[in-house]
């Protein structure tokens, strides 16, 4: 389906919820270290993620490693940020695309955004009242819009 990429996620419950979204949609989850939490069996069990073993998952040692492999693959990617005005619904999402989200506290690196301006998308919102949405909420919004676009039911 889609490739969901979390760059240095900080909050385990967000990552758990996103893992469930990936499992429910047949999407693949990519986690880029460093992570703000542990993913060992004890931590996963304690968080109640009994489905975690079924999540299609790749863990990357660094953003540089991930970007190198992504560049070699020639796959389309989209960067989600509050630092652009291009709405996600104005851009086609296709099966296999990489949907890349930053950490809850830092977002995506500014250098990555600057080098890939045409790939930057946002979820429009009233910024007078909120800075951003919860990471799991953001992934859900974009992922299901992608499913709608490719007409998966």
N, C-alpha and C positions, 0 to 999 in steps of 0.2 A: 504494500500500500504506500505509505510514506515513511520517511526516515526523520525521526524526531531527535534533535541534537540539543543537549543541555550542556552549556559551557560552564564548568565549575559551579554546579548547583550547591547551595548552602543548606537547604531545609529538607530533611529526609521525607517528611510527609508530602511535600509537593512532588518530589521525585517518585514516591510511591503511587500517588494519584495519577501521575503522568504514565507510569508503568502500566497501571490499570487501563488507561485510555489507549495505550499502544496495544495491549492485549485485546481489548474490545474491538479495535479497528484493523487488526492484522498488521500494524505498523512496527517498525524496528526502532528501538531506543538506543541512542548513542550517548554515553556519559563521558565527559572530558574532565580529567583530573587537573588540579586537586579537587576532591569532593569535600564538602563540609561535614561529612558523616561517614560512618563505616557501612559496608555492605556485606559483612561476614554473616554466616548463618544465624548466629545468636542475635545480631542487631536486626536482621530482617524478620526473624520470628517475633522478637519483642515489639516491633512496629506493627505486627499483625498482617504482614504482607504474605499471606499463605499462597498467593498466586505468583509470587516473584519468580519462582523457578521456571514458570512457563513464559515469561516475558522474553521476547527476542532482543538480546542485549549485546552491545559491544562497548567495552570500556577502553578509552584512549588515554595514553600516558600524558599527552599534552595537546594543546590546541594546534601547535605547529605540526605534530605528527598527523593529526586528523586532516588539517588543511592540505598537507602534502598529498595524502591519499585521495582526498576529494578532488584536487586539481588534476591528478592523473586519471581519475574516472570520468571526467567531463560531465558529471551529473549537474543538473540545475539545482541551485540552492537559493534560499531566501533568508535574509537576516531580519529578525523582528526586534524593533527598537522604538522607543518613544521619541527618538531624535530625528525623525523624518515626518513628512506629511503625506506620503503615498499610502493610501489605504490598502490593506491586504486584499479586499474584495475586488480591487481594480486590476489585479495581476492574476493571470491564470496559474493554477496549481495543478500539477500533473502527477500521476502515479509515479512513485520512485523519487520524487523531489526530496531534497533535504531542507527541513524547516528548522532553522537554528535560532535558539533562544539563549540569552545570557543569564548570569546568576541573579538571584533575587536582590542582592545588595549592590551589585556593580553593573549589571547589564553586560552587553558585549563590549569588547575593547574598542576604544575610539579609533585606533589605527585600522582595525578590520572594517569598521563602518566606512571610514574615509576612503579606503582602497576599493570598496565595493558599493558605492552609492546607489547604483542602479538595482542592486539586490535588496536594498533596505525597504522594509514595509512596516506599517504600524497599525494598531487597532485604535481607530479614532475614539476619543473620549473627552469629557469635559475636564480639562486640566486645571481649571480653577478650583476644583474640589479634590482631585486625586492626582498623584504623580504617575501611577501605573496600576495595572491590575496584578492580581496574584498570578504567579507563574503557571500553575496548573490550570487556572481559568483561561489564561492566554493561549496555552497550548490547545485546550479543548475547543475554544472558539475557532482557531485557525484550522485545526485538524478536521473538524466537522464541516467547515466551509470547503476544505479540499475534497472531502468525501462528496459533498453536494455537487461540486463542480465536475467530478468524474462519475457522478450518478451511481454511487455505490449505496445499496440499501441493505 
